[in-house]
Amino acid sequence: MEKQTLPNSTLILVFGILSIVGCCCYGLLGLIFAIVALVLAKKATALYTENPELYEGYNNVKTGKILAIIGLILSAIYLIFVIITFATVGMDGYQQMIEEMAREYQGGA
């Protein structure tokens, strides 16, 4: 019998990668992609453990799950950092910090 590819195995891998990239968007996109990838990975893992001889592509699922966990952690850390920054200095203070960093970057180049 011919092996079938696990459903969503490539999508899990792509969402795992996007969760790491998305952590730079205030952590929100990374969290969304990571959670979706982990839910899909759980379903694919359950399907694979029932009949491992019928499916291939489990390596994509495992890799995507690991990347999603890393993306989830990075996104959560960055989101906590943003919340703490806004809570302590506010939006005006945050904009001033960005402007100062931009001036230092332009002056140093």
C-alpha positions, 0 to 999 in steps of 0.5 A: 500500500502506498503511504500518504502524506500526513494532513497539514504536515507542511502547513505545520512546518510553515506555521512553526517558521512563521511563529518565530518570524511573527514574534517581532510583530509585538508578539501577537502574530507569533502567538497566533501562528504558534498556537495554530501549529501546535493544535494541528501538530497534536491532531497529526501526531494522534493520526500518525500514532494510530497507523504509523505505517500508513503515513509519511511526513512526520518529520515535518510535524515534529520540526514544526512543533519544535519551531512553534514551541520556540516561537511561542516562547519568544512571542510570549517573552516579547509580548510581556516586554511590550506590556511592561514597557507600555505600563511603565513609560506609556506610549509617549515614553515608548515613542521617545525611546524609539526616536532617541534610538533612531537619532543615535543610529543616524548619528553613529553611521 
